[in-house]
Amino acid sequence: MHSIEQDWLQWMKSTWIKEMQDTGLFGEHRFCKLQGNDDEEGVMYVTQFHCDTLENYNTFLSEQDERLRSLGHQQFGNAFISFRTIMEIIH
């Protein structure tokens, strides 16, 4: 990812995050760079979106996920890795 990092960061900020917000299924978000990982294996970033309901998340998965995943692959091919996970707020 090192070779695409700056282009990818700009694209995330200007395009992908906006596309996610435009679905209307998410509230606030955070875009973070992980610290303390081995940069030789790649720099790691996390984009966290707050979803009010599990129903909204499931709607996203069934109606938007494939389209939004393909945006990144159209732009950057296999030069990055992405995955989805759910976190439950405990406190």
C-alpha positions as a Markdown table, in Angstrom:
| # | Residue | x | y | z |
|---|---|---|---|---|
| 1 | Met | 0.0 | 0.0 | 0.0 |
| 2 | His | 2.9 | 2.4 | 0.5 |
| 3 | Ser | 3.0 | 3.3 | -3.2 |
| 4 | Ile | -0.7 | 4.2 | -3.2 |
| 5 | Glu | -1.1 | 5.5 | 0.4 |
| 6 | Gln | -1.4 | 9.2 | -0.3 |
| 7 | Asp | -3.8 | 8.7 | -3.3 |
| 8 | Trp | -5.8 | 6.2 | -1.3 |
| 9 | Leu | -6.0 | 8.6 | 1.7 |
| 10 | Gln | -7.2 | 11.4 | -0.5 |
| 11 | Trp | -9.8 | 9.2 | -2.2 |
| 12 | Met | -11.1 | 7.9 | 1.1 |
| 13 | Lys | -11.6 | 11.4 | 2.4 |
| 14 | Ser | -13.1 | 12.9 | -0.7 |
| 15 | Thr | -15.0 | 9.9 | -2.2 |
| 16 | Trp | -15.5 | 6.7 | -0.2 |
| 17 | Ile | -16.5 | 8.2 | 3.2 |
| 18 | Lys | -18.9 | 10.6 | 1.5 |
| 19 | Glu | -20.5 | 7.7 | -0.4 |
| 20 | Met | -20.9 | 5.8 | 2.9 |
| 21 | Gln | -22.5 | 8.8 | 4.5 |
| 22 | Asp | -24.8 | 9.4 | 1.5 |
| 23 | Thr | -26.4 | 6.0 | 2.0 |
| 24 | Gly | -28.2 | 7.6 | 5.0 |
| 25 | Leu | -27.7 | 4.4 | 7.0 |
| 26 | Phe | -24.8 | 5.7 | 9.2 |
| 27 | Gly | -24.3 | 8.5 | 11.6 |
| 28 | Glu | -21.0 | 9.8 | 12.8 |
| 29 | His | -17.7 | 8.2 | 11.7 |
| 30 | Arg | -14.0 | 8.2 | 12.6 |
| 31 | Phe | -11.1 | 7.7 | 10.2 |
| 32 | Cys | -8.0 | 6.6 | 12.1 |
| 33 | Lys | -4.4 | 5.4 | 11.4 |
| 34 | Leu | -3.4 | 2.5 | 13.6 |
| 35 | Gln | -0.2 | 3.1 | 15.5 |
| 36 | Gly | 2.3 | 0.5 | 16.7 |
| 37 | Asn | 1.8 | -1.9 | 13.8 |
| 38 | Asp | 4.6 | -3.2 | 11.5 |
| 39 | Asp | 4.6 | -0.7 | 8.6 |
| 40 | Glu | 6.6 | -3.2 | 6.5 |
| 41 | Glu | 3.5 | -5.2 | 6.1 |
| 42 | Gly | 1.5 | -2.1 | 5.3 |
| 43 | Val | 0.1 | 0.9 | 6.9 |
| 44 | Met | -3.3 | 0.2 | 8.6 |
| 45 | Tyr | -6.3 | 2.5 | 8.7 |
| 46 | Val | -9.7 | 2.1 | 10.3 |
| 47 | Thr | -12.9 | 3.8 | 9.3 |
| 48 | Gln | -15.5 | 3.4 | 11.9 |
| 49 | Phe | -19.2 | 4.3 | 11.2 |
| 50 | His | -21.9 | 4.4 | 13.8 |
| 51 | Cys | -25.1 | 2.6 | 12.8 |
| 52 | Asp | -28.2 | 3.3 | 14.9 |
| 53 | Thr | -29.7 | -0.2 | 14.3 |
| 54 | Leu | -28.6 | -3.6 | 13.2 |
| 55 | Glu | -31.4 | -3.3 | 10.6 |
| 56 | Asn | -29.6 | -0.3 | 9.0 |
| 57 | Tyr | -26.4 | -2.3 | 8.9 |
| 58 | Asn | -28.1 | -5.3 | 7.3 |
| 59 | Thr | -29.7 | -3.0 | 4.7 |
| 60 | Phe | -26.3 | -1.6 | 4.0 |
| 61 | Leu | -24.9 | -5.1 | 3.5 |
| 62 | Ser | -27.7 | -6.2 | 1.2 |
| 63 | Glu | -28.1 | -3.0 | -0.8 |
| 64 | Gln | -24.9 | -1.0 | -0.8 |
| 65 | Asp | -21.9 | -3.1 | 0.3 |
| 66 | Glu | -21.0 | -4.7 | -3.0 |
| 67 | Arg | -21.2 | -1.4 | -4.9 |
| 68 | Leu | -19.1 | 0.5 | -2.4 |
| 69 | Arg | -16.5 | -2.3 | -2.2 |
| 70 | Ser | -16.2 | -2.3 | -5.9 |
| 71 | Leu | -15.4 | 1.5 | -5.9 |
| 72 | Gly | -12.1 | 0.8 | -4.1 |
| 73 | His | -11.2 | -2.1 | -6.3 |
| 74 | Gln | -11.9 | -0.1 | -9.4 |
| 75 | Gln | -9.7 | 2.7 | -8.2 |
| 76 | Phe | -6.8 | 0.7 | -6.6 |
| 77 | Gly | -7.2 | -3.0 | -7.7 |
| 78 | Asn | -5.8 | -5.4 | -5.1 |
| 79 | Ala | -3.3 | -2.9 | -3.6 |
| 80 | Phe | -5.3 | -2.8 | -0.4 |
| 81 | Ile | -7.3 | -5.1 | 1.9 |
| 82 | Ser | -10.7 | -4.3 | 3.4 |
| 83 | Phe | -13.1 | -6.1 | 5.7 |
| 84 | Arg | -16.3 | -5.5 | 7.7 |
| 85 | Thr | -16.8 | -6.2 | 11.3 |
| 86 | Ile | -19.4 | -5.2 | 14.0 |
| 87 | Met | -18.4 | -3.7 | 17.3 |
| 88 | Glu | -20.9 | -3.4 | 20.2 |
| 89 | Ile | -20.5 | -0.4 | 22.4 |
| 90 | Ile | -20.3 | -1.7 | 26.0 |
| 91 | His | -19.5 | 1.6 | 27.8 |
